[in-house]
Amino acid sequence: MASMACRWSHIPGLLLALALATAPAVAWAESVPPAPENASGASAGATSAEAKAPAAPTPTPASRLGEVIPLPEEVVHAPGVRFGDDGSVRFTVPAREAVRLPGGFGDPTRYLQSMPGVGNDSDFDGLLFVRGGEADQTRIYIDQVSVSDPYHFGGVVSFLNTDVIDQLEFVPGGYTADYGDALGGVVRVRRRIGNLQSFHASGTLSLMTANATAEGPLGADGRGSWLVAGRRSYLDKLFGSRAIGRAALPSYFDVDGRLYRRVGEHDLRLGVMRSGDGLSARMSDQFTFAPADSGGLTWERVLTLVSLNWEHNPGPWRLAQTAAYSWRDQEAVLHGTVPQSAYGDFRTFDWRGDASRPVAGLLLAAGAQVVHTHLDYRLDINRLSLEQPDRRSAPRSPLDTVRTVSDFEGRSVYAAGYAQATFHLADSAVTATTGLRIESASRTGQTVPTPRLQLAWRTPWRAVVTGAAGSYRQFPSDRIEADPQIGSADLRAERARHLSLGVALPLAGGGRLSAEAYHKRLSELIAYVPDAAEGEPRFASTGSGTARGVELLAHLPGPRWSAWVSYTVGEVRYRDRPDLPEYAPAQDLRHLFSFAGRYRPDAHWTLGVKWRAHSGRPYTPIVGRENVSEFVEGVEWIPVQGPYNGARFPWYHRLDVRAEREFRLAGLRASAFLEVINLYGRNNLYDYRYVDGFGRAVPVNMLPMLPTFGLTVSL
């Protein structure tokens, strides 16, 4: 259902995006309550200019040489964005950084879009195209729990509330054996604990959302805490007049509660999160982007996630376990001349265990993971929703009305185990991590090994040369192409082989100059079989592809400012079957530019700027139309399509700026920001809408120049 959600996500996303675009002002406010001070006295959200002393060292994950954790990881912070200690392309981003990025709407996934090698589909979503990969090829973990679709409306904004996030770790590729079931990158989200010493609260009220957070100690011994945070949009209240009749325009909510307790040397964290989004609208003529055969849309989805994390450090050992149970209910109904509907009910149990310890100069690590999913869904959709999921710029022909119906209930189990070792060579100048992951899935009946290797050479010239190679698998699990009623029961796990080679030069103050080349070879991709015989499966694991590129990054921090600039040149090519030609998929963005900077003139003001640009994405053009009224009753024109993804949109570029002021308000700490998105009003193209019987194309643009503001008050 996660895959199906991604296929339908652009419809409610467009509604939400149009509401954003038509608003006189949008305010996405931050609400980051003060965290307990670390051992150095610097606050949890301090930047390099704010910290009064160097931050305490961050505990290293199991894949690197470790150290005993004297405090929960959330209490030990480092300022600003950090990179892999071994020189690898690994980014660690404090939540405060994500909040302050201009044009990021306080969404951590949009912060990652400014990283090298990361593209995205449009202004209207936070999905990630990592090193030429599709959005669902990057795995996102929340406190070690894998979440397949952590977005409202399938991609518009993530449910990662920065009020409760400590940091994100982002690895774009070539990661070690402790993670799997993904062809692209890995994003690890670490939620923080509440304040251990005193009660704190904060609230934000803006034109679009309301946020509130409260936290405090659990007991008087400083070994426990609680935290509750919630946010809700109210676009449905602001823009209800944009729809006709009874309607509820896009709205979403998130509630996240956390309990932490340290018992002896045991760290226990209990989390309960509930997140939902919905809309119901009949489109009027103002919604010119809507499909021509769509009279409206109903969308509703609710996710509940309960997780328990346990960490223990007995002597040299570091042990961790995570158990989580989630349930997701969702419904999508598309009204119009070709009514479609999808209902889903999913229950998932996820358990993970990890152990590591140093032995004779090695760091040995091992672990296991089991994910059990119960799927129950009903589909009644147009066949093209399956066969051609990317419907952008390829409107449905009036003749394409073949129904696809399924009522399926089943279970899938994914199980994996890994073992790896980190060791030093050449007088500790070379660090190597080698590991093997064994993965198995009931949906495909496969058990496959995926070996991994990472190398880092610290040269005498301060530069670090890195290399990585590995095999990666992603199983179809809940993809509807694997539905035995309408898809194929013979699909296999998709495969990727990663190779990367890079060099990084660390600079004073945490800066970095780096260049990295990557090459991914993809095989056994799930592809549509257009010439399948009647009754035969219309999907097969016959697809292949390559993604390759070079990433350049310069990160230059200073006492009062910080900036980075990145450039990526890459190419992605797919082939659905050996006898078919290659084509460029939608995520083939050949050139990616990003610049982000922040200047702090004094202790109260922060100024920020972000500029992003990328070459146009591929799309399938409409090259003509055909009159079929003589042969088909009630239908006059049908579109004639050009080569699949044979054309490209114009270049995309956008400049965002932000000013933030901290002050006192009635004795309380407060901050206000003013932000302008798309400062010079670039008309970035989102899509073409074909009107007058496919005789004319009307451009649909992304966000216009858009001022936003917000206010936060903290106790």
N, C-alpha and C positions, 0 to 999 in steps of 0.2 A: 504493500500500500504506500510505502514511502516513495517508491518509484512512480506510482500512479499519481501521488500528490504532486511530485515535481512536474509531471506532464500537464497537470491542470493548473499549476500555481500561477501562471502568467495572467489568468483571467481575474481572480480577486486582486492580484498584485497590481494590475492596471487600474482597478477601481481605487485602491488605496493611493496609488501614485497620482492619479488625476486629482484626488482630493488634496494631496500635498501641493500639486502644481497650481490649483485654483485658490489656495488659501492666501489671504493677504499677508500673513506671516505665520511661520511655523516655529514652535519652541520645543526643542528636545532638551530637557534640562538634566543636569547631572546631580546626583545625590550621593556623595561619598562621605560617609561618616568617618570621623577620625578613628584610626586603628591604634591598637596599643603600640607603644614605642618599642623598637627593637633594642638589642643590646648596646647599640652605639648611640641611642637617643634620637635617631632620625625617625620621623613619622612614617607610617606605611606608605603614604602616597607621595613622599618627598621626591622632588627632582634633584638633579645633581647640584643645582644652585641653592636648594632649600636645605639639604642635609647638613647638619652641623658637624658630623663625623662620618668616616667611611662606614658603609653598611656592613652588617655582619655577613659572613660568608653564607651563600645559599647552599643548602644541602644538595648534593649531586644525586641524580637518579640512579637506578640500579644498573644502567648500562655504562656508568662511568665509576671511577674510583670514589667510594663513598665515605661518609663520616657519620658519627652518631648524632642524632638530632636532639639537642637539648630542649628545644621548644617546638611547637607545631610549626610547620613550614610557612603558614600564613603570617607568622609573627616575625619571620626573618626576611627582610626585604633588601633589594638593591635598587638604586635609583635608575630611572629611565630604561630604555630598551637595552637588553643584553644579548650577546652572541654566544655561540657555543664555546666553552672553554678550550675545546680541542681544535678550534679553528673551523669547524664545520658550519654549514649554513643552518643554524638553529637560532631562532629568535625567541626571546622571552620578553613578554610585554606586560607590564603592570596595568591593571584596569584603569588607573588614573590617566595613563597615556592614551588609552582608547577614548576616554571621555573628552579629552582636550583636542583631539584631532579635528580640524575644520572639515565640515561636510560629512562627518562620520555618523551623525545622529546618535552618538553615544553607543554605537553598536560595535562590539569587538571584531566581528567578522568584516565589517567595512574598514576597520583599521588595517587588517591583513591585506586588503586589496591594494594598499599602497606599498606593499613589500615587493622586492624583485621577483619576477617570474609569476606573479599573480595577476590575473585579469578577471573581469566579470562581465556579465551580460548587459547590464544597463544601470541607470540611476535608480531603478525601481527595486533592486534586490541586493542582498548581501551574499549571494552565492559566490563560490570561489572556483576559478579556473586555474589550477595550480600546475605550472609547467606543462601546459597544453592538455591537461586532463579535464574530463567532464566534472560537473559540480559534485555528483554523487560518488566520485572516485577518491575524494578526500574524507577521511574518517575523523569525526569529532568526538572526543571523550570528555565527559563532565565528571570529574572525580573518579576517573577510571571506568566510567560507564559509557559504553558506546551508544550514541544517539544518532539515528540515521537521518532524521529530518528536523533539526533544531531551529526551525523557522516558523514564524507566523505567515499564514497564507502561502506556505511552500517556498518562501524565499525572500519576502519583502523585508522583514526585520527579524533578527534572531531573538530567541527568548533568553539570551544570556544577559541578565541584568547586571550592569557594572556595580551596582550597590553591594552585591554579594560575591563578586569575583575578586580573587586575589591577583591572579596573573594567568596569561596564556603562554603556552610553549608551542611554537609552530616549526615543524620540520617538513620542508617541501618535497623531500624525496630521499631515497637511500637510507632510511631509518633502520634501526637494529631489530633483532628478532622478537623483542618484547611486544611488538604490535603487528597486527596483520589484518586480513580481510579488507584490504584496500589497495587500489592500484596507484594512487597518487600520494598525497601528503598526509600528515597527521597533525591534528590540533588537540593539545591537551589543555583543558580548562580546569583550573584549580579554584574552587570556591573557598572563601575565607571563613574564619570563625568569628564570633562576636567578640566584643571588647572584654578582656579578662579582668579589668580593674574597676570600671565605672560604667554607669548608664549613659548612653548617647542616643540621640534621635535626630533625624533630619527629614525635611519634606521639600518637595518641589511641585510647583504648580505652573503649568504652561498652557498655551493655547491648545495643545494636542494631547498631552499626557499629564497624569498626576502620579508622583512617586512618593513613597514614604518608607522609612527604615527606622527600626528601633533595635537596640542591642544592649547587652549588659552581662555582668558576671553571673555565673550559676554557682552560688555558694560564696563564702568569704575567703577561701584559700587560694584564689587565683588560678585554679586548675579546671575551671569549667566556665562556659558561657552559652548564651543563647542569642539568636539573631532572627528577625522577621523582616522581610521586605516585600513590598507589593507595588505594582504599577498598573495603570489602566489608561488606554487611549479613549478619547471620546470624539473621534471623528464622526461617529454616527449621530452625535448630537449637533455638531457644527454644520454638517453638510446634508442633513436629512432632506432638505428641500431640493437637492439635486436629483432625486429620484421621484417617480410618480407613484401615486397610490401608497399603500402601506409598505414601508421599506425600512430596513436597518442597514445602513452603510457600514463600511469596515470598522471593526473595533476588536481590540485584543486586551488580554490581561495576563499578568504573571504574579504568582504568589510563591515565595520561597522562604522556608523556615529551616533553621539550622540549630542543632544542639551539639555542644562539644564537651567532653569530659576526659580528663587525664586520670587514669586509675593506675597508680604505681608507674610503671614504664609503658603502659598501654594508652594509646590515643584512640578515642572513640568519637566518631562523628555520625550523627543521624541527620539526614536531610529529607525534607518533604517539599516537593514542588508541584504546583498545579498551574497549567498554562492553557489558554484557550483563545480562539479567534472565530469570528463569524461575520457574515453579512447576508442580506437578502434584499435584492433590488430588481426592479423592473426598469430597464434602461430607457431614458427619454432620448430625444435627438441630441442632447448635449453630450452624451457619451458616444462620440463619433468613432472611437477606437473599437467599439464592440464588434464582434463578428456579425456579418450581415444577416445570418440566420439565427441570431441569438436575441431573444426578447428579455432575458434576465438570467440571474444566477442566484442560487442559494448555496451557501458554504458555511459549514460549522465543524469545528474540531476542538477536542479537549484532550490534553495529555496530563497524566498524573504519574509522577516518578518518586518512588521511595527508595532511599539508598542508605546503606550502613557501611562505613569505612573503619577498618581497624588496622593500626600500625603498632609494631612492637620491635624493640631493639635490644634483645638479650645478648649482651656481650658483643662479639663481632658480627652477629647476625642482624639483618634488617628484614623484617617480615611484614607483609601487608596483605590484607584481604578486602575485597569489596563484594557486597551482595546487593542487588537492586531488583526491584520489580516495578514494571511500568505498564500502564494500560492507556491505549489511545483509541478514541472513538471519533470517526470523521464521516462527513457526508458532503457530497457535492452534487448539485442538480443544475443542469444547464437547460433553460427553457427556450423554446423556439420551434422552428419548423422541423428540426432534427433533435428532439428531446434526448438528453443523456443524463445518466445518474450513476453514482458510485457511492456505496456505503461500505464502511470497513470497521472492524472491531479487532484490535490486536492486543495481545497480552504477551509480555516478554519478561523472562527471568534471566538475569545476567550475573554470573559469579566469576570472580577473578582472584587468583592468588599468586603472589610473587615473593621470592626469597633471594637474598644475596649476602655474600660475605667475602672478605679478603682472605686469600690463602696463598702463602709463599709468593707474594708479589703479584698475584692475580686477583682480579675481582670476578668471582663466579656468580652467576645469576641464573635462576630457573623459575618457571611459572607455568600456570595453566589457566584456561578460560573456557567456560561453557555458557552458551546462549541458547535458550529454549524459547521459541516463538510460537504462539497459537494464532493462526490467521483465520478470520471469518469475514468474507466480503461478498457483496453482490454488485455486479456490473451490468449496465445496459448502455453501451456507448457505441459511437460510430467507429468503424474499423480503422479509420485513419488516426484515431487517437492512439492506437497501438502501433500502426505501421509507420506513421510519420509523426512522432511525438513533438518535434519542433515545428509547430504550425505557423510560426512567425513568417510573414511575407510570402506565405504559400496558402492562399485562401482555399477553403473547401469548395470543390465544384458542386453545383446543385445535384449532380448525378451520383455523388458519393454519399449514399444513404444506407449502406450495408450495416446492419446491426451486429454487435458483438455482445453476447449475453453469457454471463457466468454466475453461478452461485456456488462458491467454493469454501470449504472449511478444511483446514489441514494444520499440520505441525511441522516445524523445521528445527533441527538441532545443529548448531555449529560448535565444534570443540577444537581446541588447540593447546599445544604445549610447546615450550621453548627452553633452550639451554644456550648460554653464551658465556664467553670469557673475555675480559679486558686485560691486556698485559702490555709491558713495555719492552722495547728493543733498543739496541745501539745506545746504551747508557741513558736510557729514558728519553732519547730524542724522538723515537717513533712509538706511537701508541696504536695498538691494534685491538679491534673488537670483532670477534668472529662468533657467529651463532647459527643455530638451526631451529626453524619453527616447523612443526608438523601440524597441518590443518585438515579438518575433516568436516563434511556437511552432509546431512541426510538428504537434502533436496537434490543433490547431484550424485550421491553415493561415492564420492571421491575422498581419498586420503592422500594428501600431497605434501612433499617436503619443500620448504622455501628457505634456502641458505642465504646468509647475509655476511658482508664483510665491510668494515670501515678501517681506514688508515689515516694517521695524521703524523706528519713529520715537522717538528719544530726546528727550522733551519738556524744556522749560526747568525743569519742576517735578520732575525726577529720574525720573518715571514713564516707562515704555517701553510704547508702544502697538504691537501686532503684528497682522498679518493674514496669512493664507495661503490659497491656492486652488490646486487641482490636480486632475488626472485620474489615476486609478490603475486598473491591470488586474491580475487574478490568473487564471492559466491553469490548466485542469484537470489537466494533466500526468499525475500518477499516481492521480487519483481514479477509483475503479472505476465511477462513473457514465459515464465516457468509454470504458469497455471496449466495443469494437465487438461483442462477443458477447452481452453482457447489458445494455449501456447504450445510448448513442447516440454515433455518430461525428460528429454535426453540432453538438456543443456549441461554444459560443463562450467567450471569456474573460469572466469576471465583471468588472463595472465599478463604480467608486465615484468620486464627485466630492466633494472635501473643501472646505469653507469654514470658516474660523475667524477669530475676532476677539477679542483679549484686551488686557488692561492689567496691567502688573506694576510694583510699587513696590519697588525694592531697599532692604534695610535694612542697618544696620551689622552687621558680623561675618558677612556672607553670608546674612542672612535675606531674606525675600521675602513680600510680600502680592500676590496675583494673582487675577484672574478671567478666565476664557476661555469663550466660547461657541463651539460647534461644530455643524456640520450636514453630514451625509453622505447623499448620494442614491445609492442602489444600483440597478443595473439589470443585466439579462442574468444573473441568478442562476440556478444550476442548480436546477430544481424537478422534483418527481415528477409524472407525468401519470397519474392513477388510471384515467382512462377511455380509455387508449390501446387501439387495436384489437389483437387477437392478432397477434403477429409484428412490431408496430410498436414503435419505441423508447419506453421508459417514462420518459425524462428529456428535458427541453428547457430551453433558456436563456430561460425566460419569466418568471422571478421578478424582483421589484422590492422596494424597501423604503426606509425612511428611518431614520436614527439622529441624534438631536439632543439637546443638553443644555448645561448650564452647570456649570463647575468652579470652585470656590473653594478657595484654599489660603493658609494662614498658616504660614510657617516662621520660628521664633524661636530662634536659637542664642544661647548665652551662654558665659561663661568656663568654667563647670562643667556646663552642661546644654545640651540641644538638644531641641526639640520641634516637631512640626508637626501641624496639624489640617486636614482637607480635607472638603469636602462636594460631592457631585455629584448633580444632579437631571437625569434624562434619560428618553428614551422611544425605543423601537425598534418599528417596525411592518414586517411583511413581507406580501407578497401573491404567491402562487405563479403566478397567471395573471390577466390583466386582468379576467376575468369572475368571479373568485372573491373572497370577502371578505378583509379584512385580519385579521391575527392577531399576537399578541405571541410572538416566538420565546423560546427558553429563556434567552437572554442579556439579556432585557429586565428589568433590575433598576432600578427607577425612582429609588430613593434610595440613595446610598452615603455612609457616614460612615467616617472613619478618624482615629485619634489615635495618635501614637507619640511617646514621650519617653524621654530618657535623662539620668540625673544621675550625676555623678562626684564623690562627697564628698571623696575623696582620691586619691592616685596609685595606690592598689591596688584600690579598689572601683569597680564600675560597676553602677548600678541602671537597669533599663529597664521600660517598660510599653507595651502596645499594646492598643487597643480598636478593633474593627471592627464595623460593622453595615450591613445592607442590607435592603431590602424583599424579600419573598418572590419567588421565581422562578415563572414560569407552568408549569402542568402540565395534563395532560388527565385529568380525573376519571373514575372509574368510577361511574356513576349508578344502576346496577342490574345485573341478571343475567337470563338467559333460559334456560329449560330446553328443550334440544333432544334429549333422550333418545328422544323418539318418532320423530325423523327421522334421527338419527345414532347408529349403534351404538357403544357404548363411551364416549360423551361425554354428560355430563349437563348441565353448566352452561357457558355462555359469557358473557363480560362485555359489558355495554352501556356504551359510552363517551359522555361528554358532549361538548360542543364542544371542538375541538382547542385545547389550552392555554387553556381557558376558566376555569380557577381558578388560585389562587396559594397557595403555601406561606406559613406565618407568617413574621414577621420573623426574620432571623438576627442574632445579636450574640454576641460573645465577647471576654473579657478575658484577656490573657496578661501575666505578669510574669516578670522575670528578675533574678538577682543574680550578678555575676561577681567573683571575687577572684583577683588575681595575686600570686604569692609565689615563693619559692625552695624547691626540693625537692632535697636532696642536691647542692647547688651548681648545679642546673639551673633555668632559668626554667620556671615552671609556671603554669597558670591552671585554675580550676575554676568551673563555673557550676551554679546550681540554677534551674530554671524550672518554672513551673506554667502549663499550658495550660488555658484555660476555667476560670479561677479560681473563678467563682461557679456552676459546674456547669450552665450553660444547656443544655437539651435541644433543640438545633437539629435540625430535621427534615431528613433526607436523602431519604427516600422513603416510600411506603406499600407494604406487602406485603399482597396480598389472599389470604385463606385461607377455608376452609369453602366451597369452590365459589364464590368471588368474593362471598361473602355478608358478609364482614367485613374491614375494613382495619386492619392492624397497623402502627403507625409504626416506622420505622427511623431512629434518631438518629445524629448525627455524634459527634465525639469527646467523651467525658465530661471531668470535671476530671481532669487528667493531670499528675502531677509528672514532671519529667525532670531529668537531671543529666549531667555529663560532665567529663573531666579531660584536659588536654593538657600534655605535657612537651616542651620544646625544648632542643636542644643549642646 
